[in-house]
Amino acid sequence: MASKILLVGCGNMGFAMLKGWLAEPSGVDAHVVEPVDALRERAELAGAAVYGDQAELADGFTPDMVILAVKPQVMRDVLPSYGKWSGGKTTYLSVAAGVRIETFASAYPGPTPIIRCMPNTPAAIGKGMMVCCLNAHVTDQAKSLCTDLLSSSGRVNFVDDESQMDAVTAVSGSGPAYIFHFIECLTKAGEEAGLPAELAAELAMQTVYGAGVLAARSDTEPSVLRQQVTSPGGTTAAALDVFMGSGRLQAVVSEAVAAAADRSRELA
């Protein structure tokens, strides 16, 4: 029997997930509430049943899972409209960054199953990293459904301690921006070294892409892969002396991640 899913909000992240569910037969009966006409129309074209407002849902409609994919700043305003299934078998899954489980628990008192997820933007191409935290009311069956749904957008993992979600946000949630900036920096450095701008951009982009895929597919640790590229006294060693001297790059990265984690705690 198909799992009945209600997706609330079908912006970039919501639509990326929806496309993954509907790309091939997956046992998902997808329903979408989206007030923006253009976003609702593309969800309908993808194969979902669509509604402009939750009031349009049929009487007796009871989803197995409600996935809340709205912006964090409007979450508290949205929650009351979807509380009629709380305290029962319906599981609530949020992909809104920084919104803690206690926010949902206060809106939906009682034994309501709640899952908090931190995705990242590569989910839009099925290469994301989704990390989840559950409350005590989530069943194994609901956890399995959550894993199946999110796996269409990339890799899925779970943490037991919700406080770790701030570090997750800092590493994988914000992480793509760090990589994009590194590509920018490597491109500019290539230009400064004498390369045409277009070639510098291609070299930087493909190098980061290729190295990432190699690291992901290899059974070898990244530190060993680095060593395999580095000949003693060679060009790579000269560059790594700059990056790694006195722990220079590690210190900057650690400082950046700590700043992002601190800000995540402040926003929550």
C-alpha positions as CSV (number, residue, x, y, z in Angstrom):
1,M,0.0,0.0,0.0
2,A,1.4,3.4,-1.0
3,S,2.5,5.8,1.8
4,K,0.4,8.9,1.8
5,I,2.7,11.9,2.0
6,L,1.7,15.6,2.5
7,L,4.4,18.0,1.4
8,V,3.8,21.5,2.8
9,G,5.8,24.0,0.6
10,C,7.2,23.1,-2.8
11,G,10.0,25.6,-3.3
12,N,13.5,24.5,-4.4
13,M,14.1,21.9,-1.6
14,G,10.5,20.6,-1.5
15,F,10.4,20.2,-5.3
16,A,13.7,18.5,-5.4
17,M,12.4,15.9,-2.9
18,L,9.1,15.5,-4.8
19,K,10.9,14.9,-8.1
20,G,12.9,12.1,-6.4
21,W,9.8,10.4,-5.0
22,L,8.0,10.5,-8.4
23,A,10.9,9.8,-10.7
24,E,10.1,6.1,-10.6
25,P,7.5,3.9,-8.9
26,S,8.3,4.3,-5.2
27,G,5.0,3.6,-3.4
28,V,4.4,7.2,-2.6
29,D,1.0,8.9,-2.9
30,A,2.2,12.5,-2.9
31,H,0.0,15.5,-2.0
32,V,1.3,19.1,-2.1
33,V,0.0,22.2,-0.4
34,E,1.6,25.2,-2.1
35,P,0.0,28.7,-2.3
36,V,2.2,30.0,-5.2
37,D,0.5,29.2,-8.5
38,A,3.7,28.6,-10.5
39,L,5.2,26.3,-7.9
40,R,1.9,24.4,-7.5
41,E,1.6,23.9,-11.2
42,R,5.1,22.4,-11.6
43,A,4.3,20.0,-8.7
44,E,1.1,18.9,-10.5
45,L,3.1,18.4,-13.7
46,A,5.5,16.2,-11.7
47,G,2.5,13.9,-10.8
48,A,1.4,15.1,-7.3
49,A,-2.1,16.0,-6.2
50,V,-2.0,19.7,-5.4
51,Y,-3.8,22.2,-3.2
52,G,-3.6,26.0,-2.7
53,D,-4.4,25.7,0.9
54,Q,-4.7,22.9,3.5
55,A,-8.5,23.6,3.8
56,E,-8.8,22.1,0.3
57,L,-7.8,18.7,1.6
58,A,-10.6,16.2,1.6
59,D,-12.5,15.4,4.8
60,G,-10.9,12.4,6.4
61,F,-7.6,12.9,4.7
62,T,-4.9,11.4,7.0
63,P,-1.3,11.3,5.8
64,D,1.3,8.9,7.0
65,M,3.8,11.7,7.0
66,V,3.6,15.5,6.8
67,I,6.8,17.0,5.4
68,L,7.2,20.7,6.3
69,A,9.4,22.4,3.7
70,V,8.7,26.0,4.5
71,K,11.1,28.8,5.5
72,P,12.2,28.7,9.2
73,Q,10.9,32.2,9.9
74,V,7.3,31.2,9.0
75,M,7.3,27.8,10.6
76,R,5.5,28.9,13.8
77,D,2.8,30.5,11.7
78,V,2.3,27.4,9.5
79,L,2.3,24.7,12.3
80,P,-1.3,25.4,13.7
81,S,-2.9,24.7,10.3
82,Y,-1.5,21.1,10.3
83,G,-2.0,20.1,13.9
84,K,-5.2,18.0,13.4
85,W,-3.2,14.9,12.9
86,S,-0.9,15.4,15.9
87,G,-0.9,12.9,18.7
88,G,-1.7,10.0,16.4
89,K,0.1,7.9,13.8
90,T,1.0,10.8,11.5
91,T,4.7,11.6,11.6
92,Y,5.9,15.2,11.1
93,L,9.2,15.8,9.3
94,S,10.8,19.2,9.1
95,V,13.5,20.3,6.7
96,A,13.6,23.8,8.0
97,A,17.1,24.8,9.2
98,G,17.5,25.6,12.9
99,V,13.9,24.8,14.0
100,R,14.2,22.5,17.0
101,I,12.0,19.6,17.9
102,E,10.7,21.4,20.9
103,T,9.1,24.0,18.6
104,F,7.0,21.3,17.1
105,A,6.4,19.6,20.4
106,S,5.0,22.8,21.9
107,A,2.7,23.2,18.9
108,Y,1.7,19.5,18.8
109,P,1.5,18.3,22.4
110,G,1.1,14.6,23.2
111,P,2.7,11.6,21.6
112,T,3.4,13.2,18.2
113,P,6.2,11.6,16.2
114,I,8.6,14.4,15.1
115,I,11.7,14.3,12.9
116,R,14.0,17.2,12.4
117,C,16.2,17.1,9.2
118,M,19.1,19.2,8.1
119,P,19.5,18.9,4.3
120,N,21.9,20.7,2.0
121,T,21.6,22.2,-1.5
122,P,23.1,19.3,-3.4
123,A,19.9,17.5,-2.6
124,A,18.5,19.3,-5.6
125,I,20.5,17.0,-7.9
126,G,20.2,13.9,-5.7
127,K,23.7,14.3,-4.1
128,G,22.7,15.9,-0.8
129,M,23.5,15.0,2.8
130,M,20.5,14.8,5.1
131,V,21.0,14.3,8.8
132,C,18.0,13.7,11.0
133,C,17.1,13.6,14.7
134,L,14.0,11.9,16.1
135,N,11.9,12.3,19.2
136,A,10.9,9.3,21.3
137,H,7.5,8.8,19.5
138,V,8.9,8.0,16.0
139,T,8.4,4.4,15.2
140,D,10.9,2.2,13.3
141,Q,8.4,2.1,10.5
142,A,8.3,5.9,10.3
143,K,12.1,6.1,10.5
144,S,12.3,3.7,7.6
145,L,9.9,5.7,5.6
146,C,11.8,8.9,6.3
147,T,15.0,7.2,5.2
148,D,13.4,6.0,2.0
149,L,12.0,9.4,1.1
150,L,15.1,11.4,1.9
151,S,17.4,8.8,0.1
152,S,16.0,10.0,-3.2
153,S,17.9,13.3,-2.6
154,G,21.2,11.8,-1.4
155,R,22.7,10.2,1.7
156,V,20.8,10.0,5.0
157,N,22.2,9.7,8.6
158,F,20.8,10.1,12.1
159,V,22.1,11.6,15.3
160,D,20.7,10.8,18.8
161,D,21.6,14.1,20.4
162,E,19.8,17.0,18.9
163,S,22.5,19.4,20.1
164,Q,24.7,17.9,17.4
165,M,22.5,19.4,14.8
166,D,24.2,22.7,15.2
167,A,27.5,21.1,14.2
168,V,25.7,19.3,11.3
169,T,24.4,22.6,10.1
170,A,27.9,24.1,10.2
171,V,29.6,21.2,8.4
172,S,27.1,19.9,5.8
173,G,24.3,22.4,5.8
174,S,26.5,25.4,5.2
175,G,29.4,23.4,3.8
176,P,28.5,23.7,0.1
177,A,29.0,27.5,0.4
178,Y,32.5,26.9,1.7
179,I,33.3,24.7,-1.3
180,F,31.8,27.2,-3.8
181,H,34.0,29.9,-2.3
182,F,37.1,27.6,-2.6
183,I,36.3,27.2,-6.3
184,E,36.1,31.0,-6.5
185,C,39.4,31.4,-4.8
186,L,41.1,28.6,-6.9
187,T,39.8,30.2,-10.1
188,K,41.1,33.7,-9.1
189,A,44.5,32.2,-8.1
190,G,44.7,30.5,-11.5
191,E,44.0,33.8,-13.3
192,E,46.7,35.5,-11.1
193,A,49.1,32.8,-12.1
194,G,48.5,33.7,-15.8
195,L,45.6,31.5,-17.0
196,P,42.8,32.8,-19.1
197,A,39.7,33.3,-16.9
198,E,37.6,30.7,-18.6
199,L,40.3,28.1,-18.4
200,A,41.0,28.9,-14.8
201,A,37.3,28.5,-14.0
202,E,37.2,25.1,-15.8
203,L,40.3,23.8,-14.1
204,A,39.1,24.8,-10.6
205,M,35.6,23.4,-11.1
206,Q,36.6,20.1,-12.6
207,T,39.4,19.6,-10.1
208,V,37.1,20.0,-7.1
209,Y,34.4,17.9,-8.7
210,G,36.8,15.1,-9.7
211,A,38.6,15.1,-6.3
212,G,35.3,14.9,-4.5
213,V,34.0,12.0,-6.5
214,L,37.4,10.2,-6.2
215,A,37.3,10.6,-2.4
216,A,33.7,9.5,-2.2
217,R,34.3,6.4,-4.3
218,S,37.6,5.4,-2.8
219,D,38.1,3.1,0.1
220,T,41.3,5.1,0.9
221,E,41.2,7.9,3.5
222,P,41.5,11.5,2.2
223,S,44.7,11.9,4.1
224,V,46.3,9.0,2.2
225,L,44.9,10.2,-1.1
226,R,46.6,13.6,-0.4
227,Q,49.8,11.8,0.3
228,Q,49.6,9.8,-2.9
229,V,49.4,13.1,-4.9
230,T,52.3,14.7,-3.0
231,S,55.8,14.0,-4.2
232,P,58.5,15.1,-1.7
233,G,59.9,18.4,-2.7
234,G,57.4,18.7,-5.6
235,T,54.9,21.3,-6.6
236,T,52.0,19.9,-4.5
237,A,54.3,19.8,-1.5
238,A,55.1,23.4,-2.0
239,A,51.5,24.4,-2.0
240,L,50.6,22.2,0.9
241,D,53.3,23.8,3.0
242,V,51.3,27.0,2.6
243,F,47.9,25.4,3.4
244,M,49.2,23.1,6.2
245,G,52.1,25.1,7.7
246,S,51.3,25.7,11.4
247,G,47.9,24.1,10.8
248,R,46.9,27.2,8.8
249,L,44.0,25.9,6.8
250,Q,42.7,23.6,9.6
251,A,42.6,26.5,11.9
252,V,40.6,28.7,9.5
253,V,38.2,25.8,8.7
254,S,37.7,25.0,12.4
255,E,37.1,28.7,13.2
256,A,34.5,29.0,10.4
257,V,32.6,25.8,11.4
258,A,32.6,27.0,15.0
259,A,31.2,30.4,14.0
260,A,28.5,28.7,11.9
261,A,27.6,26.3,14.8
262,D,27.4,29.2,17.3
263,R,25.1,31.1,14.9
264,S,22.9,28.1,14.5
265,R,22.5,27.9,18.3
266,E,21.7,31.7,18.4
267,L,19.1,31.4,15.6
268,A,17.4,28.5,17.3
